[in-house]
Amino acid sequence: MQVSKTRQIAIMGVYVALLIGGQLALSMISGVEIVTVLLAGFAYYFGIKKGLVVASAFSILRCFLFGFFPNVIILYLIYYNLFVVVFGALGLLFKGETTPKNHVIIVVVALVLTALFTALDNLITPLYYGMNREAFAGYALTSLYALVPQLLCTFITVSLLFRPLIKVLKIAVRI
């Protein structure tokens, strides 16, 4: 189904708002988030180009709520755009299908990318702030406390919500 440019822009804008709202709603609980499954579903269904617009807008606009921290902006712009490229490519590779086999691969990729988020943060933040080796190691060690619940949350949300989300996105485009 062909969707007008205006409708595409509206869908992307609403989705950015959904990502920011989802992040805000769960921001008080360390490691619990919904952005991974939401953005993965969007990129998988709508593709890389639209996904990059949504990921970049989300990465910048969320700063109005959470503050403008350069290391976080750098991290988000790098990570979420890479994330979109991976899930957009998976959507192309799997032709948008969410078979059980594809779903397992999607869950594993989401877990690997979640770990990559922490690894990138452990690299970008210490470099940005010029931390010495001891501070660098301490920062990396403390990030593990958030990584474990993040991985668990990613596993649960992507396992349970990804396939229904794709169905909802297909319906939303037809409305």
NUDREN-218709 format. One line per 2 residues: number of its first residue (from 1); their letters; for each residue x, y, z of N, C-alpha, C, O. Coordinates in nm, 3 decimals, padded with zeros to 5 digits, m for minus. Each point is the difference from the previous one (the first is absolute). Example, Ala and Ser with C-alpha at 12.3 -4.5 7.8 and 13.67 -1.06 7.14 Angstrom:
1) as) 01.319,m00.569,00.780,m00.089,00.119,00.000,00.090,00.120,00.000,00.104,m00.002,00.066 ~ m00.139,00.107,m00.138,00.082,00.119,00.006,m00.077,00.109,00.073,00.051,00.111,00.017
This chain:
1) mq) 00.083,m00.118,00.000,m00.083,00.118,00.000,00.088,00.124,00.000,00.093,00.012,00.080 ~ m00.122,00.080,m00.169,00.074,00.125,m00.010,m00.051,00.100,00.104,m00.121,00.022,00.011
3) vs) 00.211,00.035,00.064,m00.036,00.096,00.105,00.050,00.137,m00.042,00.114,00.014,m00.045 ~ m00.199,00.089,00.059,00.039,00.136,m00.040,00.116,00.051,00.085,00.023,m00.048,00.111
5) kt) 00.049,00.144,m00.165,00.115,00.060,00.072,m00.047,00.062,00.131,00.067,m00.013,00.103 ~ m00.180,00.080,m00.107,m00.053,00.064,00.121,m00.027,m00.104,00.107,00.034,00.019,00.117
7) rq) m00.095,m00.128,m00.156,m00.030,m00.108,00.095,00.129,m00.062,00.053,00.009,m00.031,00.119 ~ 00.091,00.013,m00.205,00.128,m00.055,00.044,00.065,00.090,00.105,00.052,m00.049,00.100
9) ia) m00.055,00.180,m00.123,00.058,00.094,00.095,m00.077,m00.004,00.131,00.060,00.003,00.108 ~ m00.192,m00.010,m00.117,m00.083,m00.008,00.121,00.031,m00.127,00.079,00.012,00.004,00.123
11) im) 00.000,m00.117,m00.193,00.032,m00.127,00.067,00.135,00.010,00.070,00.015,m00.043,00.114 ~ 00.084,00.100,m00.183,00.133,00.014,00.060,m00.005,00.092,00.122,00.062,m00.029,00.103
13) gv) m00.135,00.139,m00.113,m00.010,00.092,00.113,m00.068,m00.063,00.121,00.046,00.016,00.113 ~ m00.154,m00.087,m00.138,m00.070,m00.068,00.109,00.091,m00.106,00.062,00.000,m00.020,00.121
15) yv) 00.076,m00.047,m00.204,00.089,m00.105,00.051,00.113,00.058,00.085,00.038,m00.059,00.101 ~ 00.015,00.173,m00.142,00.102,00.066,00.083,m00.060,00.034,00.136,00.063,m00.021,00.104
17) al) m00.184,00.075,m00.105,m00.068,00.033,00.126,m00.023,m00.125,00.085,00.015,00.003,00.122 ~ m00.051,m00.114,m00.187,m00.020,m00.126,00.071,00.131,m00.047,00.064,00.000,m00.046,00.114
19) li) 00.110,00.056,m00.185,00.131,m00.039,00.054,00.037,00.086,00.121,00.045,m00.051,00.102 ~ m00.064,00.182,m00.115,00.034,00.091,00.110,m00.092,m00.026,00.120,00.046,m00.004,00.114
21) gg) m00.174,m00.013,m00.141,m00.095,m00.029,00.108,00.031,m00.131,00.069,m00.007,m00.010,00.122 ~ 00.041,m00.093,m00.201,00.035,m00.129,00.057,00.126,00.008,00.085,00.008,m00.061,00.106
23) ql) 00.090,00.137,m00.153,00.123,00.016,00.077,m00.028,00.077,00.129,00.051,m00.035,00.106 ~ m00.130,00.139,m00.116,m00.033,00.080,00.119,m00.078,m00.082,00.102,00.028,00.006,00.120
25) al) m00.125,m00.082,m00.166,m00.084,m00.078,00.090,00.079,m00.101,00.082,m00.034,m00.029,00.115 ~ 00.140,m00.024,m00.174,00.077,m00.105,00.069,00.136,00.048,00.051,00.081,m00.080,00.046
27) sm) m00.055,00.210,m00.055,00.133,00.053,00.031,00.040,m00.014,00.147,00.119,00.008,00.031 ~ m00.212,m00.028,00.057,00.034,m00.008,00.142,00.044,m00.141,00.043,00.042,m00.020,00.114
29) is) m00.053,m00.076,m00.206,00.035,m00.137,00.033,00.124,m00.038,m00.081,m00.007,m00.016,m00.122 ~ 00.119,00.001,00.189,00.127,m00.028,m00.067,m00.006,m00.130,m00.080,m00.035,m00.105,00.053
31) gv) 00.070,00.115,m00.182,00.007,m00.117,m00.085,m00.131,m00.041,m00.064,m00.001,m00.091,m00.083 ~ m00.109,00.155,00.120,m00.130,m00.034,m00.058,m00.034,00.104,m00.105,m00.003,00.120,00.029
33) ei) m00.022,m00.166,m00.151,m00.027,00.093,m00.109,m00.083,m00.069,m00.109,m00.004,m00.122,m00.008 ~ m00.060,00.203,m00.073,m00.085,m00.049,m00.107,00.049,00.047,m00.137,m00.051,m00.044,m00.103
35) vt) 00.150,00.132,00.102,00.050,00.058,m00.125,00.054,m00.107,m00.095,m00.020,00.009,m00.121 ~ 00.088,m00.109,00.175,00.061,m00.102,m00.086,m00.104,m00.069,m00.087,00.016,m00.004,m00.122
37) vl) m00.121,m00.048,00.181,m00.099,m00.072,m00.079,m00.077,00.094,m00.092,m00.032,m00.036,m00.113 ~ 00.002,00.157,00.160,m00.074,00.095,m00.084,00.081,00.042,m00.123,m00.051,m00.001,m00.112
39) la) 00.176,00.038,00.133,00.082,00.045,m00.112,00.037,m00.118,m00.092,00.007,00.016,m00.122 ~ 00.016,m00.132,00.180,00.029,m00.118,m00.081,m00.117,m00.030,m00.093,00.019,m00.027,m00.118
41) gf) m00.140,00.031,00.172,m00.119,m00.026,m00.080,m00.017,00.104,m00.110,m00.034,m00.034,m00.113 ~ 00.057,00.160,00.146,m00.015,00.107,m00.100,00.099,m00.019,m00.114,m00.038,00.003,m00.117
43) ay) 00.164,m00.023,00.151,00.104,m00.015,m00.103,m00.024,m00.126,m00.083,00.019,00.001,m00.121 ~ m00.059,m00.107,00.185,m00.026,m00.126,m00.068,m00.113,00.016,m00.101,00.009,m00.049,m00.113
45) yf) m00.114,00.118,00.153,m00.117,00.014,m00.087,00.014,00.112,m00.102,m00.031,m00.018,m00.118 ~ 00.077,00.137,00.164,00.003,00.116,m00.088,00.133,00.018,m00.074,00.006,00.075,m00.097
47) gi) 00.099,m00.144,00.141,00.127,00.006,m00.071,00.101,00.096,00.058,m00.026,00.075,00.094 ~ 00.144,m00.079,m00.154,00.115,00.075,00.050,m00.019,00.150,m00.012,00.024,00.074,00.096
49) kk) m00.067,m00.027,m00.211,m00.009,00.145,m00.025,m00.093,00.068,00.101,00.039,00.099,00.063 ~ m00.160,m00.149,m00.048,m00.095,00.059,00.095,00.049,m00.024,00.144,m00.017,00.085,00.087
51) gl) 00.077,m00.200,m00.066,00.053,m00.031,00.133,00.110,00.096,00.043,00.007,00.038,00.117 ~ 00.079,00.002,m00.212,00.106,00.096,00.033,m00.058,00.135,00.038,00.051,00.067,00.090
53) vv) m00.157,m00.026,m00.157,m00.065,00.127,00.035,m00.056,m00.008,00.142,00.021,00.090,00.081 ~ m00.092,m00.199,m00.052,m00.061,m00.017,00.133,00.108,m00.011,00.107,m00.012,00.065,00.104
55) as) 00.115,m00.144,m00.127,00.107,m00.018,00.100,00.073,00.131,00.028,00.028,00.032,00.115 ~ 00.001,00.044,m00.220,00.072,00.127,00.019,m00.088,00.102,00.071,00.047,00.070,00.091
57) af) m00.174,m00.061,m00.131,m00.092,00.094,00.066,m00.017,m00.038,00.147,00.002,00.087,00.087 ~ m00.019,m00.214,m00.059,m00.012,m00.047,00.138,00.125,00.035,00.080,m00.009,00.049,00.112
59) si) 00.127,m00.075,m00.169,00.126,00.023,00.069,00.018,00.146,00.039,00.058,00.029,00.105 ~ m00.106,00.062,m00.187,00.016,00.144,00.028,m00.116,00.054,00.085,00.023,00.072,00.097
61) lr) m00.145,m00.106,m00.134,m00.116,00.058,00.069,m00.015,m00.049,00.144,m00.056,00.072,00.083 ~ 00.103,m00.190,m00.052,m00.009,m00.050,00.137,00.080,00.086,00.097,m00.025,00.000,00.120
63) cf) 00.121,00.074,m00.174,00.082,00.088,00.082,m00.082,00.109,00.068,00.039,00.050,00.106 ~ m00.151,m00.011,m00.165,m00.085,00.101,00.063,m00.056,m00.048,00.133,m00.031,00.082,00.086
65) lf) 00.016,m00.212,m00.070,m00.048,m00.055,00.127,00.112,m00.042,00.093,m00.009,00.018,00.121 ~ 00.115,m00.075,m00.178,00.105,m00.061,00.081,00.128,00.083,00.007,00.093,m00.038,00.071
67) gf) m00.087,00.148,m00.142,00.118,00.086,00.003,00.091,m00.023,m00.120,00.002,m00.107,m00.060 ~ 00.074,00.211,00.029,00.091,m00.003,m00.113,00.141,m00.033,00.050,00.076,00.089,00.037
69) fp) m00.044,m00.215,m00.037,00.131,m00.048,00.040,00.071,m00.049,m00.125,m00.043,m00.097,m00.062 ~ 00.151,00.162,00.023,00.066,m00.035,m00.128,00.036,m00.148,m00.014,m00.019,m00.057,m00.107
71) nv) 00.069,m00.005,00.213,00.037,m00.141,m00.011,m00.122,m00.088,m00.028,00.009,m00.099,m00.072 ~ m00.124,00.136,00.128,m00.122,m00.077,m00.022,m00.051,00.022,m00.143,m00.045,m00.094,m00.066
73) ii) 00.051,00.218,00.020,m00.043,00.028,m00.138,00.086,m00.078,m00.099,m00.051,m00.059,m00.095 ~ 00.182,00.059,00.117,00.092,m00.075,m00.088,m00.035,m00.148,00.005,m00.013,m00.065,m00.104
75) ly) m00.002,00.011,00.225,m00.033,m00.142,00.017,m00.130,m00.034,m00.072,m00.006,m00.097,m00.076 ~ m00.098,00.175,00.099,m00.131,m00.029,m00.059,00.004,00.010,m00.152,m00.057,m00.084,m00.070
77) li) 00.122,00.186,00.018,00.004,00.015,m00.146,00.077,m00.115,m00.066,m00.040,m00.048,m00.106 ~ 00.148,00.006,00.167,00.076,m00.113,m00.056,m00.078,m00.130,00.017,m00.024,m00.072,m00.097
79) yy) m00.017,00.044,00.220,m00.062,m00.129,00.030,m00.134,m00.018,m00.071,m00.020,m00.100,m00.070 ~ m00.071,00.194,00.085,m00.134,m00.022,m00.055,m00.002,00.002,m00.152,m00.083,m00.067,m00.061
81) nl) 00.172,00.141,00.000,00.006,m00.005,m00.147,00.058,m00.134,m00.047,m00.046,m00.057,m00.099 ~ 00.147,00.007,00.168,00.052,m00.135,m00.029,m00.109,m00.105,00.024,m00.017,m00.091,m00.081
83) fv) m00.054,00.105,00.190,m00.109,m00.090,00.037,m00.104,m00.008,m00.112,m00.044,m00.108,m00.038 ~ 00.006,00.225,m00.015,m00.098,00.007,m00.108,00.053,m00.067,m00.127,m00.075,m00.070,m00.069
85) vv) 00.200,00.091,00.038,00.058,m00.063,m00.119,m00.008,m00.153,00.014,m00.035,m00.069,m00.096 ~ 00.068,00.018,00.213,m00.003,m00.145,00.021,m00.143,m00.054,m00.012,m00.023,m00.096,m00.072
87) fg) m00.072,00.158,00.142,m00.137,m00.051,m00.004,m00.069,00.028,m00.133,m00.083,m00.079,m00.044 ~ 00.116,00.188,m00.020,m00.051,00.025,m00.134,00.051,m00.104,m00.098,m00.074,m00.046,m00.087
89) al) 00.202,00.010,00.100,00.058,m00.103,m00.086,m00.064,m00.136,00.028,m00.024,m00.078,m00.093 ~ m00.005,00.049,00.220,m00.067,m00.126,00.031,m00.141,m00.003,m00.062,m00.044,m00.103,m00.050
91) gl) m00.025,00.217,00.054,m00.131,00.008,m00.062,00.006,m00.030,m00.149,m00.087,m00.068,m00.054 ~ 00.190,00.119,m00.011,00.020,m00.029,m00.143,00.036,m00.147,m00.021,m00.055,m00.066,m00.088
93) lf) 00.147,00.018,00.167,00.046,m00.138,m00.012,m00.115,m00.099,00.019,m00.013,m00.097,m00.075 ~ m00.070,00.123,00.176,m00.111,m00.091,00.031,m00.129,00.038,m00.072,m00.105,m00.060,00.023
95) kg) 00.114,00.160,m00.111,m00.116,00.048,m00.078,m00.117,00.037,00.090,m00.116,m00.019,m00.036 ~ 00.147,00.073,00.154,m00.103,00.045,00.092,m00.075,m00.111,00.072,m00.092,00.027,00.077
97) et) 00.130,m00.151,m00.102,m00.067,m00.113,00.064,00.052,m00.018,00.142,00.117,00.027,00.029 ~ m00.203,m00.072,00.059,00.039,m00.024,00.139,m00.026,m00.146,00.037,m00.074,m00.030,00.094
99) tp) 00.134,m00.059,m00.170,m00.012,m00.142,00.029,00.068,m00.029,00.134,00.081,00.080,00.046 ~ m00.113,m00.194,00.016,00.068,m00.033,00.126,00.152,m00.001,m00.011,00.070,00.047,00.090
101) kn) m00.017,m00.099,m00.201,00.146,m00.002,m00.020,00.055,00.144,m00.009,00.099,00.032,00.065 ~ m00.164,00.052,m00.144,00.042,00.140,m00.012,m00.009,00.071,00.135,00.084,00.082,00.035
103) hv) m00.187,m00.115,00.040,m00.021,00.064,00.129,00.113,m00.032,00.097,00.045,00.087,00.075 ~ 00.001,m00.210,m00.075,00.113,m00.038,00.086,00.124,00.082,m00.037,00.070,00.051,00.088
105) ii) m00.045,m00.038,m00.216,00.114,00.080,m00.047,m00.016,00.145,00.043,00.096,00.063,00.044 ~ m00.216,m00.009,m00.057,m00.028,00.139,00.039,00.027,00.019,00.149,00.059,00.101,00.039
107) vv) m00.102,m00.195,00.044,00.023,00.011,00.145,00.150,m00.003,00.030,00.048,00.080,00.080 ~ 00.026,m00.170,m00.143,00.144,m00.011,00.024,00.071,00.128,m00.044,00.086,00.051,00.071
109) va) m00.123,00.001,m00.187,00.061,00.125,m00.049,m00.031,00.114,00.096,00.088,00.082,00.028 ~ m00.211,m00.075,00.021,m00.036,00.105,00.096,00.084,m00.010,00.127,00.041,00.102,00.055
111) lv) m00.015,m00.223,m00.009,00.082,m00.018,00.120,00.145,00.043,m00.026,00.060,00.067,00.084 ~ m00.006,m00.104,m00.198,00.137,00.039,m00.035,00.010,00.152,m00.010,00.095,00.060,00.050
113) lt) m00.194,00.003,m00.114,00.004,00.146,m00.013,m00.019,00.069,00.134,00.056,00.108,00.021 ~ m00.134,m00.166,00.068,m00.015,00.057,00.134,00.134,m00.001,00.073,00.036,00.098,00.065
115) al) 00.037,m00.207,m00.076,00.133,m00.007,00.061,00.095,00.100,m00.067,00.085,00.059,00.065 ~ m00.101,m00.041,m00.196,00.082,00.097,m00.073,m00.026,00.143,00.050,00.092,00.081,00.006
117) ft) m00.216,m00.050,00.028,m00.033,00.133,00.053,00.086,00.028,00.124,00.061,00.107,00.011 ~ m00.056,m00.202,00.080,00.080,00.017,00.122,00.148,00.010,m00.034,00.072,00.081,00.058
119) al) m00.026,m00.164,m00.150,00.142,00.004,m00.040,00.035,00.135,m00.061,00.105,00.057,00.031 ~ m00.191,m00.005,m00.117,00.025,00.132,m00.060,m00.001,00.110,00.107,00.084,00.090,m00.002
121) dn) m00.179,m00.099,00.094,m00.004,00.099,00.109,00.127,m00.008,00.083,00.055,00.102,00.040 ~ m00.007,m00.223,m00.015,00.122,m00.019,00.078,00.124,00.051,m00.073,00.105,00.018,00.061
123) li) m00.116,00.004,m00.188,00.110,00.056,m00.079,m00.017,00.151,m00.017,00.093,00.077,00.026 ~ m00.211,m00.034,m00.068,m00.024,00.141,m00.032,00.007,00.089,00.123,00.070,00.102,m00.002
125) tp) m00.140,m00.138,00.108,m00.006,00.087,00.119,00.137,00.022,00.064,00.036,00.115,00.025 ~ 00.042,m00.221,00.003,00.132,00.025,00.057,00.092,00.081,m00.092,00.076,00.084,00.047
127) ly) m00.084,m00.108,m00.177,00.082,00.078,m00.093,m00.044,00.146,m00.001,00.084,00.090,00.002 ~ m00.214,m00.067,m00.005,m00.052,00.136,m00.004,00.043,00.079,00.125,00.040,00.116,m00.010
129) yg) m00.048,m00.180,00.126,00.034,00.068,00.125,00.147,m00.013,00.037,00.042,00.052,00.104 ~ 00.037,m00.120,m00.185,00.143,m00.012,00.026,00.032,m00.077,00.127,00.092,00.037,00.073
131) mn) m00.165,m00.142,m00.047,00.021,m00.078,00.122,00.133,m00.075,m00.007,00.044,m00.043,m00.107 ~ 00.020,00.029,00.223,00.121,m00.082,00.006,m00.039,m00.148,00.000,m00.118,m00.033,00.000
133) re) 00.217,m00.055,00.001,m00.027,m00.144,m00.010,m00.088,m00.052,00.114,m00.089,m00.082,m00.022 ~ 00.115,00.129,00.143,m00.076,m00.048,00.116,m00.146,00.044,m00.011,m00.091,m00.079,00.027
135) af) 00.069,00.203,m00.064,m00.137,00.050,m00.015,m00.070,m00.071,m00.117,m00.118,m00.033,00.008 ~ 00.193,00.010,m00.115,m00.051,m00.072,m00.117,m00.048,m00.139,00.043,m00.111,m00.041,m00.036
137) ag) 00.193,m00.030,00.111,m00.034,m00.135,00.047,m00.118,00.004,00.095,m00.089,m00.084,m00.007 ~ 00.087,00.182,00.097,m00.111,00.014,00.093,m00.132,00.028,m00.071,m00.104,m00.054,00.036
139) ya) 00.111,00.139,m00.137,m00.120,00.033,m00.078,m00.053,m00.126,m00.070,m00.120,m00.026,00.000 ~ 00.211,m00.049,m00.060,m00.040,m00.123,m00.070,m00.059,m00.102,00.097,m00.099,m00.067,m00.032
141) lt) 00.158,00.054,00.147,m00.048,m00.096,00.099,m00.140,00.037,00.049,m00.086,m00.087,00.012 ~ 00.063,00.213,00.018,m00.131,00.039,00.049,m00.109,m00.011,m00.107,m00.117,m00.016,00.032
143) sl) 00.157,00.025,m00.158,m00.100,m00.013,m00.107,m00.055,m00.142,m00.009,m00.109,m00.021,m00.052 ~ 00.183,m00.076,00.104,m00.048,m00.138,m00.003,m00.125,m00.019,00.083,m00.082,m00.088,m00.028
145) ya) 00.065,00.172,00.132,m00.120,m00.009,00.083,m00.126,00.037,m00.079,m00.108,m00.051,00.030 ~ 00.121,00.137,m00.128,m00.114,00.035,m00.085,m00.012,m00.096,m00.118,m00.110,m00.021,m00.052
147) lv) 00.222,m00.037,00.009,m00.002,m00.087,m00.118,m00.082,m00.126,00.023,m00.074,m00.043,m00.088 ~ 00.086,m00.017,00.204,m00.071,m00.125,00.026,m00.151,00.019,m00.011,m00.065,m00.076,m00.072
149) pq) 00.006,00.176,00.141,m00.145,00.018,m00.018,m00.036,00.045,m00.142,m00.108,m00.032,m00.049 ~ 00.197,00.107,m00.016,m00.028,00.041,m00.138,m00.009,m00.122,m00.092,m00.090,m00.008,m00.083
151) ll) 00.182,m00.085,00.098,m00.003,m00.121,m00.082,m00.125,m00.082,00.028,m00.063,m00.051,m00.092 ~ 00.027,00.039,00.218,m00.122,m00.072,00.037,m00.123,00.069,m00.058,m00.089,m00.065,m00.054
153) ct) 00.084,00.197,00.067,m00.111,00.078,m00.054,m00.007,m00.014,m00.152,m00.109,m00.018,m00.056 ~ 00.222,00.026,m00.011,00.003,m00.016,m00.146,m00.050,m00.138,m00.039,m00.080,m00.014,m00.093
155) fi) 00.126,m00.087,00.163,m00.044,m00.136,m00.030,m00.152,m00.011,00.012,m00.066,m00.055,m00.088 ~ 00.011,00.105,00.196,m00.144,m00.011,00.025,m00.080,00.082,m00.101,m00.094,m00.050,m00.061
157) tv) 00.131,00.177,00.044,m00.081,00.086,m00.087,00.008,m00.041,m00.146,m00.102,m00.003,m00.069 ~ 00.221,m00.028,00.021,00.012,m00.039,m00.141,m00.063,m00.137,m00.023,m00.063,m00.022,m00.104
159) sl) 00.079,m00.069,00.199,m00.062,m00.132,m00.014,m00.152,00.010,m00.004,m00.065,m00.066,m00.082 ~ 00.008,00.147,00.169,m00.146,00.005,00.013,m00.068,00.104,m00.088,m00.114,m00.020,m00.042
161) lf) 00.181,00.131,00.013,m00.068,00.112,m00.064,00.036,00.023,m00.146,m00.074,00.068,m00.070 ~ 00.185,m00.122,00.022,00.044,00.033,m00.136,m00.101,m00.044,m00.105,m00.042,00.080,m00.084
163) rp) 00.002,m00.204,00.088,m00.093,m00.050,m00.102,m00.135,00.071,00.005,m00.051,00.039,m00.105 ~ m00.010,m00.020,00.223,m00.126,00.076,00.003,00.019,00.145,m00.047,m00.089,00.058,m00.062
165) li) 00.204,00.001,00.092,00.027,00.136,m00.043,00.003,00.010,m00.152,m00.055,00.095,m00.057 ~ 00.116,m00.190,m00.009,00.003,00.001,m00.147,m00.142,m00.009,m00.055,m00.034,00.068,m00.097
167) kv) m00.050,m00.152,00.158,m00.140,m00.010,m00.043,m00.072,00.133,00.016,m00.076,00.041,m00.087 ~ 00.099,00.027,00.199,m00.063,00.129,00.026,00.048,00.104,m00.101,m00.080,00.080,m00.050
169) lk) 00.209,m00.080,00.018,00.054,00.094,m00.098,m00.064,m00.023,m00.137,m00.030,00.096,m00.071 ~ 00.010,m00.221,00.033,m00.065,m00.031,m00.127,m00.143,00.054,m00.003,m00.045,00.052,m00.102
171) ia) m00.025,m00.064,00.212,m00.138,00.049,00.010,m00.001,00.153,m00.001,m00.083,00.062,m00.067 ~ 00.176,m00.002,00.140,00.005,00.147,00.011,00.022,00.066,m00.135,m00.055,00.107,m00.026
173) vr) 00.132,m00.168,m00.059,00.027,00.057,m00.133,m00.126,m00.004,m00.085,m00.022,00.088,m00.084 ~ m00.061,m00.190,00.104,m00.123,m00.012,m00.080,m00.111,00.094,00.045,m00.090,00.030,m00.078
175) i) 00.094,00.017,00.201,m00.108,00.085,00.053,m00.004,00.133,m00.071,m00.084,00.084,00.031
